[in-house]
Amino acid sequence: MQKGIWEFNLIDGKNPTHTGGFLTGYDQRAFSQEEVVARETGQNAMDAGRNTPGITQIVFQKLQASGEQKHKILDLLELNTILGSRISVFNKEERHKLFAKSAEEFLQSDTLNALLIRDYNTCGLAGKWDRYERHDHFARLVCALNLDDKADGDASSGGSFGLGKTAYAKSSKINTVVYHSVFNPSIDTGSKHRRLMVAGVYPKHELNGVSYGGFAYYGQPTEENSKVAAPFQDEHADAVWSQISEAFGADLSRPRTRTGTDILILMDSLDLKDLKKAVEDYYFPALISSDLSVTFIDETGARDQPSVLSRDDLDQFVKLYKKAKGSEVVKEEQLQVDSFNKRANLELGRYAFQAAEPDEAKSSRNNCVAIMRGTGMVINYEKVGGDQYEPAVGVFIAHQDIYEYLQTAENAAHSEWSEHSPRLHQKFPDNGRLIVSNVNSVIKRRFIDFQKNLQPDVSISRSESGLLARLLTGALSGTKGDKGVEKPFHNPVSLSLIKKDRGTSVSTWSLKIRENEHTPAEPFSLTIMPMISLSGEKQIAIKHMDFIIKDVAGEILSNTSDPKLVYSFSRDMRLDFTVEIPNPGNKNYIVQCKCLAENGDFNVV
């Protein structure tokens, strides 16, 4: 097999290129590294599979090579030579010491961990390897950054900046990635069908009097220049990949009939469970529509797949997505599904808003709308609602009429649609900003209006047995002693909820539960659920909040917004609690206590 070479770019001439801006060139916003990799991988794979038969498939596989096998990989890719000779140079710069430490660990440790990302039913990295037109996929992914014309003419494409690919190198502690791809041969590929190249993004440095920019590539020397690295091709690429597979002790073979790409991140920093969660969070539209299939394989060979429908904090977004995908119009207090009005004679899209279920209400995505534009990915969970209202969640699916406007308005992280985007103004100077601004504002306005009309949940008696009841009064923290209303049915216990004291630091209430003449002779299960809500202008609860429950000894039993205290209650039993609202200030509160008996429920306020 032909010997490979490493090519480092030189800092010389005008406008020299180096890696100094690598770590700041792509603002990943609040996304974790796992989220960035999951989003970028999904986008790339689905774009590459758009015109390829079959469901786009992605595999995330953890690999390990130890001892002699690990050193075979280092020798094969000549990483000992190029990194070992530079560690002392990197150590001279304070900002490069962490990288130098990682490189030293990489060379000296007994085990090499790596993450392999594979896609199938995709077109692979074809085109010319040394040209950067839109269809030169290999050159654009492996050999270039900051090419921002990826999606021209294709409004359904995921990316547009060309910066997301930096996620792979950033996920390697030594910024080193192996790219291997199989594709259909063509004139542009020189009739070749397979390529492999290693790309490194190292600190700029000076070695032996030569200034290097830090971009480095390992491949086979070109016929024209023995110092220029081209990708290994066909049987040479297959031979290198086979040796890497053997060293990792895994069958990573890819026959020429299985077009697609393998991205091997050396010394990765990614957690497989967090990758799975990120795929579920941002690609559930593609997953449930069977447009995407994802598999996770750990170091032991155990396989796992996304479990979107079992995620309690995600299932409501999935249900709302299905409603928004349909054509039904729903106008209810707890649920709204409809289309937004046209703007500039363009359809904007459909939305579905709903009062948040408990798991979503407790999550960081409470009062968020999942926004998307037909790529199968959630662009982001936009925080558009107000915490002063009842919790809600929503989904917005853009209409294809405005795909191109929204795509152009996206930032490099694809996390928002900004009407202030210079790219948007350049491409759509007449109405681009107006359309994108209208989309953002109408989502927020409609969602807040929906929230304002939500009422807090109240219990309704479901039994005619006389055991269960509902009591509801407009009690606020400024009142004292809550008597309730007359009822033709009987509660199995007596409750007393009385305000004892209120200061600026704490508001204290006394909750007592006693037997009464209707208490059953036999013990029964009693669940006690006090609730504290901030009161709105119309004395309606608008936000549940954390508070403290203590027993008679002063021990804290609960410090949450939805406590559940369970007892086996019987005659002669006495339960006494102190309810404390920290830092009440001058706000009004609704103080309630709901109880569930074993045969039903009753409610006292």
C-alpha positions in Angstrom: 0.0 0.0 0.0 1.3 3.5 -0.9 2.7 5.4 2.1 0.7 8.3 3.2 1.8 11.9 4.1 0.7 14.7 6.4 0.2 18.1 4.9 0.1 21.2 7.1 -1.0 24.5 5.8 1.6 27.3 6.0 1.2 30.8 7.2 2.6 32.9 4.4 1.5 35.5 1.9 -1.4 37.8 2.2 -4.4 36.9 4.4 -2.8 33.9 6.0 -5.1 31.1 7.1 -4.8 29.5 10.5 -7.0 27.8 13.2 -7.0 30.7 15.7 -10.7 31.3 15.2 -11.6 27.6 15.1 -13.0 27.5 18.6 -15.0 30.7 18.2 -16.0 30.5 14.5 -19.1 28.5 15.3 -21.4 29.8 18.1 -23.3 26.8 19.3 -25.4 28.9 21.6 -26.8 27.0 24.5 -26.5 23.6 22.9 -24.4 20.9 24.5 -21.7 19.3 22.4 -23.9 16.2 22.1 -26.8 18.3 20.9 -24.5 20.0 18.3 -23.2 16.7 17.0 -26.7 15.1 16.9 -28.2 18.1 15.1 -25.3 18.4 12.6 -25.2 14.6 11.9 -29.0 14.5 11.3 -28.9 17.4 9.0 -26.0 16.1 6.9 -27.4 12.6 6.7 -31.0 13.7 5.8 -29.6 16.1 3.2 -27.4 13.3 1.8 -30.3 10.9 1.8 -32.9 13.2 0.2 -32.6 11.7 -3.3 -31.5 8.2 -2.2 -34.1 5.4 -1.9 -34.8 4.0 1.6 -35.0 5.5 5.1 -32.0 7.5 6.1 -30.1 5.5 8.7 -27.5 6.8 11.3 -25.4 4.7 13.7 -23.5 6.1 16.6 -21.0 3.5 17.7 -18.5 3.6 20.6 -15.1 1.9 19.9 -12.0 1.0 21.9 -8.6 -0.1 21.0 -6.0 -1.0 23.7 -2.4 -2.0 23.9 -0.8 -3.1 20.7 -4.0 -2.5 18.7 -4.1 1.1 19.8 -0.5 1.7 18.7 -1.3 0.1 15.4 -3.7 2.9 14.7 -1.2 5.6 15.8 1.4 4.0 13.5 -0.9 3.5 10.6 -2.0 7.2 10.6 1.5 8.4 11.7 0.0 10.4 14.6 3.0 9.6 16.8 5.2 11.5 14.4 3.2 14.6 13.8 1.8 15.1 17.3 4.7 13.8 19.3 7.1 16.3 17.7 4.8 19.2 18.4 3.7 18.7 22.0 6.6 20.7 23.4 5.8 23.5 21.0 2.1 23.6 21.9 3.1 23.7 25.6 4.9 27.0 25.2 1.5 28.8 24.7 -0.7 29.0 27.8 -3.9 28.7 25.7 -2.6 25.5 24.1 -1.6 23.7 27.2 -4.9 21.8 27.5 -4.5 20.6 23.9 -0.9 19.6 24.6 -2.0 17.6 27.6 -4.7 15.8 25.6 -2.2 15.0 22.8 0.2 13.6 25.4 -2.5 11.5 26.9 -3.5 10.3 23.5 0.0 9.1 22.7 0.9 7.6 26.1 -2.4 6.0 27.3 -3.0 2.3 26.8 -6.5 2.7 25.5 -8.0 4.8 22.7 -11.7 5.6 22.8 -13.5 6.8 19.7 -16.9 7.5 18.4 -17.9 6.3 14.9 -20.8 8.0 13.2 -22.1 6.1 10.1 -24.9 6.9 7.7 -26.7 4.6 5.2 -29.1 5.2 2.3 -27.2 8.4 1.6 -25.2 9.5 -1.4 -21.7 9.6 0.2 -19.0 12.2 -0.3 -18.7 12.4 -4.1 -17.6 15.3 -6.4 -14.1 16.6 -6.8 -11.9 16.3 -3.7 -10.1 19.6 -4.5 -12.9 21.8 -5.7 -15.6 23.5 -3.7 -18.8 23.7 -5.8 -22.1 22.7 -4.2 -21.9 19.1 -5.3 -18.2 18.6 -4.2 -19.3 17.0 -1.0 -16.0 15.5 0.1 -14.0 18.7 -0.3 -16.7 20.8 1.4 -16.9 18.5 4.5 -13.3 17.5 4.9 -11.2 20.3 3.4 -13.0 23.6 3.9 -14.7 25.7 6.5 -17.0 28.8 6.2 -18.5 27.9 2.8 -22.0 29.3 3.1 -23.7 28.3 -0.1 -24.5 24.7 0.8 -28.2 25.1 0.5 -28.6 27.5 -2.4 -31.6 26.4 -4.5 -32.7 23.8 -1.9 -34.9 25.4 0.8 -35.5 22.1 2.5 -31.8 21.6 3.2 -30.7 21.6 6.8 -27.5 23.7 6.7 -26.4 26.8 5.0 -23.3 28.2 6.8 -20.9 25.2 6.5 -19.7 25.7 10.0 -21.5 22.8 11.7 -18.9 20.4 10.5 -16.5 21.8 13.1 -18.6 19.9 15.7 -16.8 16.7 14.8 -13.2 18.1 15.4 -14.4 19.9 18.5 -15.7 16.6 19.9 -12.2 15.1 19.7 -9.9 16.0 22.5 -7.1 16.1 19.9 -9.3 17.7 17.1 -8.6 14.7 14.8 -11.2 13.0 12.7 -11.0 10.2 10.1 -13.4 10.5 7.1 -14.3 7.4 5.0 -16.9 7.4 2.3 -18.3 5.3 -0.5 -20.2 6.9 -3.4 -21.2 6.3 -7.0 -18.3 6.8 -9.4 -18.5 9.7 -11.8 -16.3 11.9 -14.0 -15.9 14.3 -11.0 -14.7 11.5 -8.8 -12.2 10.3 -11.5 -14.3 7.1 -11.7 -13.3 6.4 -8.1 -15.9 5.1 -5.6 -14.2 5.3 -2.2 -12.2 7.9 -0.3 -10.5 8.1 3.1 -8.7 11.1 4.7 -7.7 12.2 8.2 -8.2 15.8 9.1 -6.7 17.6 12.1 -7.3 21.1 13.4 -4.3 21.9 15.6 -3.1 25.1 17.2 -1.1 27.4 14.9 2.6 27.0 15.7 6.2 27.3 14.6 8.4 24.3 14.2 12.0 24.3 12.8 11.6 27.9 11.7 8.4 27.2 9.7 5.0 28.8 10.6 2.1 26.5 10.4 -1.6 27.5 10.4 -2.7 24.3 12.2 -4.9 22.7 9.5 -3.5 19.3 8.7 -4.5 16.4 6.4 -3.3 12.9 6.1 -3.7 11.1 2.7 -1.7 9.9 -0.3 0.6 12.3 -2.1 -0.7 13.7 -5.4 1.0 12.8 -8.7 1.7 16.5 -9.3 3.2 17.4 -5.9 4.5 14.8 -3.4 4.0 17.3 -0.5 0.2 17.7 -1.2 -2.1 15.2 0.5 -5.0 13.8 -1.5 -7.5 11.3 0.0 -6.7 7.6 -0.2 -8.9 6.2 -2.9 -10.5 2.8 -3.8 -8.4 -0.1 -2.7 -5.9 2.1 -0.8 -8.8 3.7 1.2 -10.4 0.3 1.7 -7.0 -1.1 3.0 -6.6 1.7 5.5 -10.2 1.4 6.7 -9.8 -2.3 7.1 -6.8 -1.9 9.3 -8.6 0.6 11.5 -11.5 -1.7 11.8 -9.3 -4.6 12.8 -7.5 -2.6 15.4 -10.8 -1.6 17.0 -11.9 -5.3 16.9 -15.1 -4.5 15.0 -16.5 -5.2 11.6 -16.7 -1.7 10.1 -16.6 -2.8 6.5 -18.6 -0.9 3.9 -19.1 -2.6 0.5 -19.2 -0.3 -2.5 -23.0 -1.0 -2.8 -23.6 0.7 0.6 -23.0 4.3 -0.2 -22.6 6.7 2.7 -20.1 8.2 5.1 -18.2 7.1 8.2 -16.9 9.8 10.5 -14.5 8.5 13.2 -13.8 10.9 16.0 -10.6 9.9 17.8 -10.4 10.4 21.6 -14.0 11.7 21.6 -15.6 13.5 24.5 -19.2 12.5 23.8 -21.7 10.6 26.0 -23.8 8.1 24.2 -26.8 8.6 26.4 -26.7 12.3 26.0 -26.5 11.8 22.2 -29.6 9.6 22.3 -31.5 12.2 24.3 -30.4 14.9 21.8 -31.6 12.9 18.8 -34.9 12.3 20.5 -35.3 16.0 21.4 -34.4 17.5 18.0 -35.3 14.7 15.5 -38.5 13.3 16.8 -40.4 14.6 13.7 -38.2 12.6 11.4 -38.2 9.6 13.7 -42.0 9.3 14.1 -42.5 10.0 10.4 -40.1 7.1 9.6 -37.9 9.5 7.6 -34.9 8.7 9.9 -33.7 5.6 11.8 -31.0 5.9 14.5 -29.1 3.2 16.3 -26.7 3.5 19.3 -24.0 0.9 20.0 -21.9 1.0 23.1 -18.4 -0.4 23.8 -19.8 -3.8 24.7 -21.8 -4.1 21.5 -25.2 -3.5 23.2 -27.6 -1.8 20.8 -30.2 0.9 21.6 -32.6 3.1 19.6 -34.4 6.4 20.3 -37.5 5.9 22.5 -39.4 9.1 21.8 -42.8 7.9 22.9 -41.5 6.8 26.3 -40.2 10.2 27.2 -42.7 11.8 29.6 -41.1 15.2 29.1 -41.4 15.0 25.3 -44.6 13.1 24.6 -46.8 16.2 24.6 -44.6 17.9 22.0 -45.0 14.7 19.9 -48.8 14.7 20.2 -49.0 18.4 19.3 -46.7 17.9 16.3 -49.1 15.2 15.0 -52.0 17.6 15.5 -50.2 20.5 13.8 -49.4 18.2 10.8 -53.0 17.6 10.2 -55.8 19.9 9.0 -58.1 19.9 12.0 -59.0 23.2 13.7 -59.5 23.0 17.5 -60.5 26.0 19.6 -60.8 24.9 23.2 -59.6 26.5 26.5 -56.9 23.9 27.0 -56.0 23.2 23.3 -55.8 25.3 20.2 -54.8 24.0 16.7 -55.0 26.2 13.6 -53.2 27.9 10.8 -51.8 31.4 11.0 -53.1 34.0 8.6 -51.3 34.6 5.4 -48.6 37.3 5.1 -47.7 38.9 1.7 -50.0 36.2 0.2 -47.8 33.5 1.7 -48.9 30.7 4.0 -47.1 30.9 7.3 -47.8 27.5 8.8 -49.8 25.7 11.5 -49.6 25.6 15.2 -50.8 23.5 18.2 -50.8 25.0 21.7 -51.9 23.2 24.9 -51.8 23.6 28.6 -48.6 21.8 29.8 -48.8 18.3 31.2 -47.0 17.9 34.6 -43.8 16.5 33.1 -43.5 19.3 30.5 -44.5 21.9 33.0 -41.6 20.9 35.3 -39.0 20.7 32.4 -36.8 23.4 31.0 -39.1 23.5 28.0 -42.1 24.7 29.8 -43.7 27.7 28.0 -41.7 26.8 24.9 -42.8 26.3 21.3 -41.0 23.7 19.2 -40.4 25.4 15.8 -39.6 23.6 12.6 -39.5 24.1 8.9 -39.7 20.8 7.1 -36.2 19.3 7.6 -37.4 16.7 10.1 -35.5 18.6 12.8 -36.8 20.9 15.6 -34.9 24.1 15.0 -35.3 25.0 18.7 -37.6 25.1 21.6 -38.3 28.8 21.7 -39.2 30.3 25.1 -42.1 32.5 24.1 -44.5 32.2 27.1 -44.6 34.1 30.3 -44.0 32.4 33.7 -46.7 34.6 35.3 -49.3 32.5 33.5 -50.4 28.9 33.6 -47.8 26.6 32.0 -48.2 25.7 28.3 -46.3 24.2 25.4 -46.7 24.3 21.7 -45.5 23.4 18.2 -45.2 25.5 15.1 -44.6 23.9 11.6 -43.7 26.4 8.9 -45.4 26.2 5.5 -43.2 25.5 2.5 -44.1 28.9 1.2 -41.7 30.5 3.7 -39.0 27.8 4.0 -36.4 29.8 2.1 -37.0 32.9 4.1 -36.6 31.1 7.4 -33.6 29.1 6.3 -31.8 32.3 5.1 -32.7 33.9 8.4 -31.2 31.2 10.5 -27.9 31.7 12.4 -25.0 29.4 12.1 -26.3 27.2 14.9 -29.7 26.9 13.2 -31.3 27.9 16.5 -33.4 30.9 15.6 -35.0 32.8 12.8 -33.7 36.4 12.9 -35.3 39.2 11.0 -32.0 41.1 11.5 -30.0 38.6 9.5 -27.8 40.3 6.9 -28.1 37.3 4.7 -31.9 37.6 4.8 -31.7 41.3 3.8 -29.3 40.5 1.0 -31.4 37.7 -0.5 -34.9 39.1 0.2 -34.4 42.9 0.5 -38.1 43.7 -0.2 -40.1 41.6 2.2 -37.7 39.1 4.0 -37.5 40.9 7.3 -41.2 41.6 7.3 -42.1 38.0 6.8 -39.7 36.6 9.3 -40.5 39.2 11.9 -44.2 38.5 11.4 -43.7 34.7 12.0 -41.8 35.3 15.2 -44.2 37.9 16.6 -47.4 36.0 15.7 -46.0 32.8 17.4 -45.3 34.7 20.6 -48.5 36.8 20.6 -50.8 33.9 19.9 -49.1 31.7 22.5 -49.3 34.4 25.3 -52.9 35.1 24.4 -53.6 31.3 24.8 -51.8 31.3 28.1 -53.8 34.2 29.5 -57.0 32.3 28.8 -55.9 29.2 30.7 -57.5 28.5 34.0 -55.9 26.4 36.7 -57.1 22.8 37.0 -59.8 22.1 39.7 -61.1 18.8 40.8 -64.7 17.7 40.0 -66.6 15.3 42.0 -67.0 12.0 40.1 -69.1 10.0 42.6 -72.6 10.0 44.0 -71.5 8.0 47.0 -71.5 11.0 49.3 -67.8 10.3 50.2 -66.4 12.8 47.7 -66.8 16.5 47.3 -65.4 19.7 45.9 -65.1 22.9 47.8 -63.8 26.0 46.0 -63.7 29.5 47.3 -61.8 32.6 46.3 -59.5 32.4 49.4 -56.4 34.6 49.2 -53.6 35.0 51.6 -55.1 38.2 52.9 -58.1 36.3 54.4 -58.2 34.3 57.6 -60.2 31.2 58.3 -61.8 29.4 55.3 -65.2 28.1 56.0 -66.3 26.7 52.7 -69.8 26.3 51.3 -72.7 24.1 52.3 -72.8 20.7 50.6 -75.4 18.0 50.4 -72.6 15.3 50.6 -70.1 14.3 53.3 -66.3 14.4 53.5 -64.6 11.5 55.3 -62.3 13.9 57.3 -62.5 17.5 58.5 -59.9 20.0 57.3 -58.9 23.3 58.6 -56.6 25.6 56.6 -56.0 28.9 58.5 -53.5 31.7 58.0 -51.5 32.2 61.2 -49.0 34.9 60.3 -47.6 36.9 57.4 -44.3 38.8 57.2 -42.0 39.9 54.5 -39.9 36.7 54.8 -42.6 34.1 55.3 -46.3 33.6 55.2 -47.4 30.8 57.6 -50.6 28.7 57.5 -51.9 25.9 59.7 -53.3 22.8 58.2 -55.2 20.4 60.5 -56.9 17.1 59.5 -59.3 15.4 61.9 -61.9 12.7 61.9 -65.6 13.6 61.7 -68.9 11.7 62.0 -68.5 10.5 58.4 -65.0 8.9 58.9 -65.2 5.2 57.9 -64.7 2.7 60.7 -61.9 1.0 58.8 -58.6 2.7 57.9 -58.4 4.1 54.4 -55.6 5.7 52.3 -55.6 9.4 52.3 -53.3 11.5 50.1 -52.9 15.1 51.1 -51.9 17.6 48.4 -51.6 21.3 49.5 -51.2 23.8 46.6 -50.0 27.3 46.6 -50.6 29.5 43.5 -49.8 33.1 42.7 -53.0 35.0 42.1 -53.7 37.1 39.0 -55.7 40.3 38.6 -59.0 38.3 38.7 -58.0 36.3 41.7 -57.4 33.3 39.5 -54.3 31.1 40.1 -51.8 31.7 37.4 -48.6 30.1 38.6 -47.9 27.2 41.0 -44.8 27.7 43.1 -42.5 25.9 45.6 -43.4 26.1 49.3 -42.5 24.3 52.5 -44.6 21.8 54.6 -43.5 20.9 58.1 -44.8 18.5 60.7 -45.5 19.4 64.4 -41.8 18.7 65.2 -40.7 21.2 62.6 -39.3 18.6 60.3 -39.5 19.5 56.6 -41.8 17.0 54.8 -41.8 18.7 51.4 -40.2 21.6 49.6 -41.8 21.5 46.1 -44.8 22.9 44.2 -46.8 19.7 44.1 -46.3 17.7 47.4 -48.1 14.4 48.0 -48.3 13.2 51.6 -49.8 9.7 52.0 -51.2 8.4 55.2 -53.4 5.5 56.3 -56.1 7.5 58.1 -58.3 6.2 60.8 -60.6 7.4 63.5 -58.9 9.2 66.5 -56.1 10.2 64.2 -54.8 13.8 64.2 -52.6 15.3 61.5 -51.1 18.8 62.0 -48.9 20.6 59.5 -47.4 24.0 59.0 -47.4 25.5 55.5 -44.8 28.2 54.8 -44.6 30.5 51.7 -41.1 31.9 51.6 -40.6 35.6 50.7 -44.3 36.4 50.0 -43.7 40.2 49.6 -47.0 42.0 48.8 -48.3 39.4 46.4 -51.6 37.6 46.7 -51.8 33.8 46.9 -54.4 31.1 46.5 -53.9 28.5 49.2 -55.6 25.1 48.6 -55.5 21.6 49.9 -56.8 18.7 47.9 -57.3 15.3 49.4 -57.7 11.9 47.6 -59.5 9.2 49.5 -59.2 5.6 48.4 -62.7 5.8 46.8 -62.4 9.2 45.2 -61.5 12.8 46.0 -62.7 15.9 47.8 -61.2 19.4 47.8 -61.0 22.0 50.5 -59.8 25.6 49.9 
